[in-house]
Amino acid sequence: MTRRYYAPDLAPGGGLVPLSDAEASHAARVMRAKVGDVITLFDGCGHESESSIVSIDKRNCVVQAAAAVAIDREPKCRTHLGIALPKPERCKEMIERLTELGVHRVTPLVCQRTQRPPTDSLLTKLRRIVIESSKQCERNVLMTIDAPTSMEAFLAEPRDGVRWIAHPDGKPIQSLAAQSLAAQSLAAEIDAATSATVLIGPEGGFSDEEVQTAVDSGYRQIGLAARIYRVETAACVVAAHLAG
C-alpha cells in the first residue's frame, strides 16, 4: 500500500505541510495513518520529501516535511500523445498505464469520427487518476492532460522531435513491430529521440483527409501490428516503445 501523497505546495526547504482534503482523507480513512508515521510527499514537478505526520483526523493531516529533493524517474524521451479518447471506463485504465509508462502529456483530440468529446467531469476524474497512479508507481512528475482540441488546431502547432500518426489496424506501412531493415531504422530513431509527438485516432480511425493533413504537417505514418488494436492498446504500445 502506498505511503506517498501529493503535495503541490511542497516547499524546497521543507516545513509544515497540510495535505489536501482528498489526500488527508486517503491517509486517515484508507491507510489508517497515525501521528509519527513516515511518509513521502511529492509535488508533481519532480521533487519528493521524506516526511512524518504530526497531526491527523478524519478530515485533516499535517505533515513535517524534510527538504525537498529532485529525483528524476522520467524517460529520456518526452512523449506527447494526441488521442481521440475511448469510452470513459476504457479511458481511465489507459490513463493509468500511460502515467506508469512515463508519458509527459496527453491531448484529447476531437476528430471527424469522434462520437462524443470528453466532458469536463471525465477530465477531472482522469487528472485525479494521474495523481493516484503517480503515487503508486513512484513517479514525481504528473502527466498533463490538456483540454480537448480539434485535430486541425493540434496539427497547426509546431512540434519538435519525432512526429508519427499511428495506425492500429495493421496497415502495410513502416511498423514498430516488423522484423525488417525499416524497423531497425525506426528503432534507432526511437533510441535517439528526446521528444516525440504521436497521433492516435478514434474507433474507426482517422479520415483520409486527417491523415493527409498530418502527413503534410510533417507526421510520418507508422503501423503497430498485423492485428487491429483498440485505441487504448495502441496508445500503450506507442508509449512502451518510447519509454526506454
N, C-alpha and C positions, 0 to 999 in steps of 0.2 A: 504494500500500500504506500502511496506517495506521501512523502514528508516535504514536498515542495509547494510553495504558494506564490502566487503572482502579486507583486507589489510594484506598480508602475512608478511610484514616487520614492523609490529606494534612493537614499542619499549616498553620495560617494563615500562619505566618512562614517556612515552608519548612524546609529541613534535609535530612538523610539519610533516604531512604525505601526500605525493602526491598520489592520487588514480591512479590505473592503467587506461589505455585508456578505457577499457571496463567499469570499474566502474564509471569513470568520465563521460563518455557518458551517462550511465544509469541515473546518478544523474541529469545531466543537461537536457537531451532531454526527458527522460521518466518521472522522478519525478519532473521536473521543480524546482529543489532545488535552493536556493539562499543563499547569504552570511548571516551568522548568524543562519542558520538552525542547529538544534541539531540533530545529527545522531549517530548511533552506529557502530563502526568498530569492526571486529573480524578477528583473524589471522589464523583460521583453525586448530590451535593447542590447543584450549581450553580457549583462552583469548578474552576478549572484552573490549572496551573503549568507554565511553560516550564522544562525540567529537562535535566540531562545525566547520562549513565551514567558511574559511577565504577568499578564492578566488575561483571563478568558471567561466568558459566559456564553449563553446560547446565541447572543447576537453580536458580541464584540470580542476582539482579540488584539492585544497589543504585544508587540514583539521588540526585544532589544536586538538590533541588527549590528553585526560587525561591519567593518569597512567593506564596501562592495569590491569585487574582483572581476575583471574582464576574463571570461572563459569562452573561447571560440569553439563551438561544436558544429559550425556551418560547413556545408560542402564548398569546395573551391569554386564551383560554378553557380552563379546566382541565376536561378531558373524562374522565369515569369511565364505562367500558363494562362492563355486566354481560352476559357472553356465555356461552351454552351452547357450550363449545368443540367444534370439529370434530375429526376424526381427527388423530392426532399429526403426521403429515407435513404436512398442510394447516395445522395449528395453528402449527407452527414458522415457516412463511413468513408467516402472519398476524401473529405477534408481531413479526417483523422490520419489517413495514410499519407496524404501529401505533406502534412505537418511533420510526421515522423521521417519522411524521406528528405526533408530539408528544403522544400520548395520555398522560394523567397516571397513570391507574390502570385495571387490568383485574381484575374479579372473576369467576372461573369460576362459572357458575350450574348448579345441578342442578335440572332441570325435570322435569315429568311425562313428557316424551318423550325425556329424556336416556337414551341407550343405555348409556353407560359413563362414570362420572365420571373426571376426570383423576387419574392416580396421582401419588404424591409424586415418583417418578423423572422423570415428564414435567415436572412443575412446576419441578424443579431444572434440567432442560435448558432450559426456556423462560426462566428467570431468567438463565441464562448467555447465551442468545441476546440478551436485552435489553442485557447488557453489551457483547457483540460488535457489535451494531447501533449502540449509542451511540458506540462507538469510531469506527465507520465514518462516521456521519452528523454527528459533532462535537456531539452532544448532551451536556450536562453534568449533566442530572438523569435518574436512572434511572427508567423506568416501573415502577411497583409491580405485582406480580402477587400477588393475595391467595390465601389458601386457599379451596377451593371452599365455596360456601354454597348453601343452598336458596333457591328463588325467594321463598318466604314470608318467610324471615329477611331477605333483601335488601330486600324491599318494606317491611318493618317499620321499617327505619332511616330517620330523617329525612334529606332531601336538599334542598340549596339549588339555585337556578337552574333552567335548562331541564330538563324531565324528559320523555323520549319512550320509547315502546315501538315499535320499528321492525319493519315488515313487509317482508320482502324479496321478496314474491310478487305485487306489483302490485295489491294490494287498492285499491279505489276510495275512498281517503281522502286527506287533505291530503298532498301529495307534495313531496319535496325537489327533484324534477326537473321537475315540471309547470310550463308557462308559463301562469300564472294569477295573479289577484289574491291568491289564497290563498298561492301560492308566494312572491309578492313580500312578503307579510306575514311569512311564515316566514323569508325571507332577512333581513328587518330584525331579526327576533328573534335570528337567528344572529349577526348583526353586533354586536348589543348584549350578547350573552351573555358572562359572565365565568366561568360554570361550567355544566356540562351532565352529566346522567346519562342514559344510553341503554341500553335493554334489547334484546338480540338473541338470539332463541331458537334452539333446536336444529333439526336437519333434521326436517322435518315441522311445524315451527312451535310456537308456544305453544298450549296448550289454551285453549278459550273461557273456562274458569274462571280461568286465569292472566291472560289479557288483561283480564278484568273486574276482577280484584283489583288489577291495575296501574292501571287507569283510576280505580278507587275510591281509589287511593293518590296520585292527582294526576298520573299519567303520561298524556300525550297520544299517540294513535295516529298514526304517520307512515308513509306509503308511500315506497318508494325508487325504484321504476321500474315500467314496464309488463311487465318481464321478471322471471323468477324468479332470484334470486341465491343462491349458496352462502353459508353462514354467514360465511366469511372475507371474501368480497366485500362483503357487507352491512356488516360492521364497518369495512372500509376506506373505503367510500362515506361512511358517517357521519363517520368521523374526518377525512376530507378536507374535508368541508363545514365542520367546526368548527376546522380547523387554520389558518385565515387570520389 
